[in-house]
Amino acid sequence: MSYSKVYKAESDLTSKKKTSGIQIALYVFLILICLTYILPLLWVLNVSFKTNKEIFTAPFALPEKISFENYSIAWTAGKLGISTLNSFIICIVTLVLSSLIGSMAAFAIARLRWKGAKLAMTYFLTGMMIPVHCVLIPLFTRFSKLGLSNSLLGLILPYLTCSLPITIFIMTGFFKGLPNELIECACMEGANIFQIFFKICLPLSKTGLFVTGLMTFVGNWNELLMAMVFISDDAKKTLPVALSKFVGPHATNYSQMFAAIVIALIPTIVVYCAFSNKIVDGLTAGAVKG
């Protein structure tokens, strides 16, 4: 065997060792990241079955007895049923409206030719840069004058406004990635603008709808600040506001509070476990093509 072949074999072996070392380090890093996210959730689930005494004496040990009493008390005493229903109503209505309005605006910006397209996109993206805290007081004042405070509609409107920029941004990327020949073919067949949008472009961009819909639902489901400011009636409060009731000024029932937190986490965990692949694929496709 010649010297060049021996040198090449040694180089390939060294390269494989480096590659395997990088892969092992990457796997270790990913495992640590997974544990960082999963372990707190498992600890909250474990603590939700304990009594307050067990939480303070052995916070990391398994519960002495598995009982769902904390969940039943949290559900009834905390009125989580009506709060969960209110959150579902607000999130579903906001999801439908933001998906429809946002996708139509994104289609107009991405596929229609008009002078104000770039200016409109800049205007919508500006909404992603404005913190909610800056508009909280003006919104509360205006809603009080219009009679929208202390109502579900008073939460749907700001939630919808906050959800539209990211929806338009992601859906614009999807619509720009569609082949021009497909739309030209539809125009030659006599399809109008609404048929092109609803029958061709929107079905082909359903992954983007999944992504924006999930982001809208989860973001509004966990929102607390505006819900606490705009809603004062207990019968209209959302689930995050109901969770804050378990924390008192003088005492806190931690066992029931953690049980309520688990109940509030279940919908978001189910959603992410069911559609995690669509979230990653959709975000990548929409962001890169845009």
C-alpha positions, 0 to 999 in steps of 0.5 A: 500500500502506497504512502498516499493511500495510508495517509488518506485512510488515516485522514478519513479515520480522524474525520470520522472520529471528529464527526462522531465526537461532535454528534455525541456532544450535540446529543448530550446538549439536546438531552440537557435541553430536554431535561431542562424543559421536562423536569420542571413539568414533571416536578409540578405534576408530582407536587400536585398530588401532595399535601402542603406539609409534604411539599415543604418537608419533601418537595422532590420526593414522590407523594405518599398517596396518589389522590385527585382531591387537590384537582377536584377542590381546585376545579370547584373552589377556583371555578376553573370550569367557567374560566376554562370555557371563557378562555376557549371562547376567546381563543377560538374566536380570536383564532378564526378571525386572525387566521381569516383576516391575516391570511387575506391580508397576507395574500394581498401583500404577497400576490397582488400588485399594488403600490402600498404592499410594502408599506402595508407590510411595514405597518403590520410588522410594526405591531410586533415591536410595540409592547402591550404595556405601552397601549394598556392604559389607552386601551382601557380608557377607550374601552371604558368609554365604548362599554367594552370593558368587563366583556369577552369582546373587550379581550377578543379585540386586543388579542386579535390585534396582537395576533395579526402581525405574526399571522400576516408575516408567516402567511406572506412567506407561504403565499410568496412560495407558491408557483406563479404558474399555478395562479396564472393557470387559474386566471386563464381558466376564468377563476376570480380572485376569491376562488384563487384565494380560497380554493388554491392558495389557502389549501396549499398554505394550510401548514402556515395556518396550522403554525399561526393558529397554534401560536395564536391559541397558545399565546392567548391561552396563557395571556394574563396582563390584559385579562386582569386589567379588562375583566373584573367580573368573576364569571367572565375571567379567563383561566390564567386570571383564575389561577392567580386566585390561589395565591393569597396575600397572607397564605397560599395553598400550594397543592391546589395551586399546582393542581390548577396549573396542571389543568391549565397546562394540559391543552397546550401540552396536547396541542404541542405534542400533536402538532410539533412537527407542523410547527417546526416545518411551517415556521421554517418554510414560511420564514425562509421563503419570505 
